[in-house]
Amino acid sequence: MKYKTCVTIAEKTPKRLKVATKKALKKSDYVELRFDFLKPEKVPEALKLVKSDLKKSVCTLRPKSEGGKFSGTEKERISILKLIAEYSPFLLDVEFNSLKKNKLLTNYLKITKTPILVSWHDFKKTPNFSFLNKIFKKMRKFSKNIKIVTNAKYAEDSALVLSLYGIASRTNLIAFSMGDFGKMSRILCLYLGSPYTYVSLGKPIAPGQFSLDEIKSISG
């Protein structure tokens, strides 16, 4: 099986972001550009530097409340998300909670026809299937591209998250679990229909994340 990968790039300067992006795309199908690791005022410069690679980029500006690093205000974050949208990336990752709370942002993304990846994370646990099912159905109203990630404390947690693929027809669902018990779900999700799996260039950015080289060795 040919694994499709998305390398998470989390650099603190625009130039380092560009270098890492070029390096990753030599071996990976996509990259996830974690713009929240940059200072807010550096994002415009970074966008210009990676402009030619944005058609293969999932752009993320994760707030601290959602496990990210963005240090500015929510108003600033929304403004930068709109700026990123103007560059027409492959996907713009926007949190489900952000879309629920900000109708102006949601409408803007609809009007501009920005392809969004609506995401939801639980960094502490894995809720029951009934809860996950409800979240999935609500997220589907915003986009066919959906990302649901939980923290697996037991092996059964991963199976619970992966069972979402049974109801994921007509969507591009990326669902897996973080942590040691969730590690294999990052590979199994590909067999169940995930368009790609997130990997790192070296040190894991998220708990349980495989490196690009590890995934390539598994896929042969």
C-alpha positions as CSV (number, residue, x, y, z in Angstrom):
1,M,0.0,0.0,0.0
2,K,1.2,3.5,-0.8
3,Y,1.0,5.6,2.3
4,K,0.2,9.3,1.8
5,T,2.0,11.4,4.3
6,C,1.7,15.0,5.6
7,V,4.8,16.2,7.4
8,T,4.1,18.6,10.3
9,I,6.4,21.6,10.1
10,A,6.7,23.6,13.3
11,E,9.5,26.1,13.0
12,K,10.0,29.4,14.8
13,T,11.3,31.5,11.8
14,P,10.0,32.0,8.3
15,K,13.3,30.9,6.7
16,R,13.5,27.7,8.7
17,L,9.9,27.0,7.8
18,K,10.7,27.4,4.1
19,V,13.8,25.1,4.3
20,A,12.0,22.4,6.2
21,T,9.1,22.6,3.8
22,K,11.3,22.1,0.8
23,K,13.0,19.2,2.5
24,A,9.8,17.5,3.5
25,L,8.1,17.8,0.1
26,K,11.0,15.9,-1.5
27,K,9.7,12.8,0.2
28,S,6.2,13.6,1.4
29,D,2.9,14.2,-0.4
30,Y,1.9,17.1,1.8
31,V,3.1,19.3,4.6
32,E,1.2,20.8,7.5
33,L,2.5,24.3,8.1
34,R,2.1,25.2,11.8
35,F,2.1,28.9,11.5
36,D,1.2,29.2,15.2
37,F,4.8,28.4,16.1
38,L,5.8,31.7,14.5
39,K,5.3,35.1,16.0
40,P,2.1,36.5,14.6
41,E,3.9,39.4,12.8
42,K,6.1,36.8,11.0
43,V,3.3,34.9,9.3
44,P,2.9,37.2,6.3
45,E,6.6,36.9,5.5
46,A,6.4,33.1,5.9
47,L,3.4,32.9,3.5
48,K,5.4,34.7,0.8
49,L,8.4,32.4,1.2
50,V,6.3,29.2,0.9
51,K,3.8,30.5,-1.6
52,S,4.9,28.1,-4.3
53,D,4.3,25.1,-2.0
54,L,0.9,26.0,-0.6
55,K,-1.0,23.7,-3.1
56,K,0.5,20.9,-1.1
57,S,0.1,22.5,2.3
58,V,-2.3,22.1,5.2
59,C,-2.1,25.5,7.0
60,T,-2.7,25.5,10.7
61,L,-2.9,28.4,13.2
62,R,-3.8,26.6,16.4
63,P,-4.7,28.7,19.5
64,K,-3.4,27.7,22.9
65,S,-6.9,26.8,24.0
66,E,-6.8,24.0,21.4
67,G,-3.3,22.8,22.2
68,G,-1.5,25.2,19.8
69,K,1.1,27.9,20.2
70,F,-0.5,31.0,18.8
71,S,0.4,33.9,21.1
72,G,-1.8,36.7,19.8
73,T,-5.4,37.6,20.4
74,E,-8.4,35.7,18.8
75,K,-9.1,38.8,16.7
76,E,-5.5,38.7,15.4
77,R,-5.8,35.0,14.7
78,I,-9.0,35.3,12.7
79,S,-7.4,38.1,10.7
80,I,-4.4,35.9,9.9
81,L,-6.6,32.9,9.0
82,K,-8.3,35.1,6.4
83,L,-4.9,36.2,5.1
84,I,-3.8,32.5,4.8
85,A,-7.1,31.8,2.9
86,E,-6.1,34.5,0.4
87,Y,-3.1,32.3,-0.6
88,S,-5.4,29.4,-1.5
89,P,-3.7,26.6,0.4
90,F,-4.5,22.9,-0.2
91,L,-6.4,23.0,3.1
92,L,-6.9,25.5,5.9
93,D,-7.2,23.7,9.2
94,V,-9.9,25.5,11.3
95,E,-11.1,24.3,14.6
96,F,-14.7,23.1,14.9
97,N,-15.1,25.3,18.0
98,S,-13.8,28.4,16.1
99,L,-16.3,27.8,13.3
100,K,-19.2,27.4,15.7
101,K,-18.3,30.6,17.5
102,N,-17.4,32.9,14.6
103,K,-20.1,33.0,11.9
104,L,-18.3,35.9,10.2
105,L,-15.2,33.7,9.7
106,T,-17.4,30.8,8.5
107,N,-19.2,33.0,6.0
108,Y,-15.9,34.5,4.8
109,L,-14.5,31.0,4.1
110,K,-17.7,30.0,2.3
111,I,-17.7,33.1,0.1
112,T,-14.0,32.7,-0.8
113,K,-14.5,28.9,-1.3
114,T,-11.6,28.2,0.9
115,P,-11.1,24.4,1.3
116,I,-11.2,23.9,5.0
117,L,-10.2,21.0,7.2
118,V,-12.5,21.3,10.2
119,S,-10.7,19.8,13.2
120,W,-11.5,18.7,16.7
121,H,-9.1,17.4,19.4
122,D,-9.5,15.9,22.8
123,F,-6.1,16.0,24.4
124,K,-7.1,14.3,27.7
125,K,-9.3,11.3,26.7
126,T,-11.4,9.5,24.1
127,P,-15.1,10.1,24.5
128,N,-17.7,7.4,23.9
129,F,-18.8,6.6,20.3
130,S,-22.2,8.4,20.7
131,F,-20.4,11.6,21.5
132,L,-17.9,11.2,18.7
133,N,-20.7,10.4,16.3
134,K,-22.6,13.6,17.2
135,I,-19.4,15.7,16.8
136,F,-18.7,14.1,13.4
137,K,-22.2,14.9,12.2
138,K,-22.0,18.5,13.3
139,M,-18.5,19.0,11.8
140,R,-19.8,17.6,8.5
141,K,-22.0,20.6,8.1
142,F,-18.9,22.8,7.7
143,S,-16.8,20.7,5.4
144,K,-16.3,17.2,3.9
145,N,-12.7,17.4,5.2
146,I,-12.8,16.4,8.8
147,K,-10.1,15.7,11.4
148,I,-11.0,14.1,14.7
149,V,-8.2,13.3,17.2
150,T,-8.3,12.0,20.7
151,N,-5.9,10.9,23.4
152,A,-5.9,7.1,23.8
153,K,-5.4,5.8,27.3
154,Y,-6.3,2.3,26.3
155,A,-6.0,0.2,23.1
156,E,-9.8,0.2,22.9
157,D,-9.8,4.0,22.6
158,S,-8.1,3.8,19.2
159,A,-10.6,1.2,17.9
160,L,-13.4,3.5,19.0
161,V,-12.0,6.5,17.0
162,L,-11.3,4.3,14.0
163,S,-14.9,3.0,14.0
164,L,-15.9,6.5,12.8
165,Y,-14.8,5.4,9.3
166,G,-17.9,3.2,9.3
167,I,-20.1,6.3,9.0
168,A,-17.7,8.5,7.0
169,S,-19.1,8.0,3.5
170,R,-18.7,11.0,1.2
171,T,-16.2,12.7,3.5
172,N,-12.4,12.9,3.7
173,L,-12.1,11.8,7.3
174,I,-8.8,11.8,9.2
175,A,-9.4,10.1,12.5
176,F,-6.8,8.6,14.9
177,S,-5.6,8.7,18.5
178,M,-2.5,10.3,20.1
179,G,-0.2,8.6,22.6
180,D,1.4,5.2,22.8
181,F,-1.9,3.4,22.7
182,G,-2.9,5.4,19.6
183,K,0.2,5.1,17.6
184,M,-0.9,2.3,15.3
185,S,-4.2,4.1,14.6
186,R,-2.0,6.6,12.6
187,I,-1.3,3.8,10.1
188,L,-4.6,1.9,10.4
189,C,-6.6,5.0,9.5
190,L,-5.0,4.9,6.0
191,Y,-6.4,1.5,5.4
192,L,-9.9,2.7,6.4
193,G,-9.9,5.7,4.1
194,S,-7.8,8.6,5.5
195,P,-6.4,10.7,2.7
196,Y,-3.0,10.9,4.6
197,T,-1.4,10.5,8.0
198,Y,0.6,13.1,9.9
199,V,4.3,12.5,10.4
200,S,7.4,14.4,11.5
201,L,10.8,15.1,9.9
202,G,12.5,13.8,13.1
203,K,11.3,14.4,16.6
204,P,7.6,13.9,17.0
205,I,5.5,17.1,17.1
206,A,2.6,15.2,18.7
207,P,2.5,12.2,21.0
208,G,2.8,8.9,19.1
209,Q,3.7,10.5,15.8
210,F,5.8,8.5,13.4
211,S,8.7,10.1,11.6
212,L,8.6,10.3,7.8
213,D,11.4,7.8,7.5
214,E,9.6,5.3,9.8
215,I,6.5,5.5,7.7
216,K,8.5,5.0,4.5
217,S,10.2,2.0,5.9
218,I,6.8,0.5,6.9
219,S,5.3,1.1,3.5
220,G,8.4,-0.3,1.8
